Amino acid sequence: MNGKVIKSGVDRQKDSKPEGAEFVGAPMPYYLQIAPAYGLHAGYLPGYPASHGCIRMPASWARRFYYAAHVGTLLVIYR
């Protein structure tokens, strides 16, 4: 269309897109999936919970995790 958000909060698997529209996903550098629809990745840290489930980290941390982890690596998440 013209770069404007037509409808926010849609589900690509349930909602059809308007003609001429395109889906532009959010960047998630160094993404590691830890469960369906959840992962670890580099991203902005606003200082308060601001995610729908992903764990965002500084880019340097995310890069280290990305290259150190392998399928089956034990991950313990705690607060």
N, C-alpha and C positions, 0 to 999 in steps of 0.2 A: 504494500500500500504506500505509505509515505513515511515510514519509520515510527508511526504512532502506535501505541498499545491499543488494540481494539477491544480486548477483553482479557483481564488478568485472572490468574488462578485457575486456568483451564487444565484439563487432564488430556494429554495427547492421545491416550488410548480410548477415551470416551467421547471427547468433544471434537466435532469436525471443524476444520479451519475455513474461514471465509475465502472465496476465490481471490487469488492474487496475494494471499498472505503467506508468510513463511515463518517457521519456528526458529527462533534464535535462542539456543540454550545458554545458560550461565557458564562462564569459564571456571573450570575446576582443575587447575594445574596439579599434577602428581596425585591424581585420584586413585585411591585404593578402596575397593568395595569391601565392607565388613558385614553387610547383610543386604538383602534386597532393598533398594532405595536409600541405603545409608552408607556413608563412607568417610574417609579421612582425605583432606585435600588442603592445598594452600588457599588462603583467602583472607579477606579483611576481617580484623578482630575488633568489633566496636566496644567491647568491654561489658557486654550484657548478652544474654541468650538471644540469638537472632537467626536461627536456622530451623529448618523443618526436619532436622535429624542428622545432618552431617556434622562432623567435627572439623572445624577449620583451625589451621595452624599457620604460624609464620612460614613463609616460603622456604627458608633454610631448613626448618624442621621437617616440613612435608617432603622436601627433596631427599633428605636422609632416610626417612621412613620408606619412601617409595623404592629406593635402591637397596635398602637393607632387608625388606620383607619379601617373603616368598610364599607361595600357596601353602597353607597349613601352619604358618607362623602363629604362635599363640599371642593373642592380644588381650590385655586386661585393661578395662576402662574403669576408672574410679574418679570420684570428685573429691 
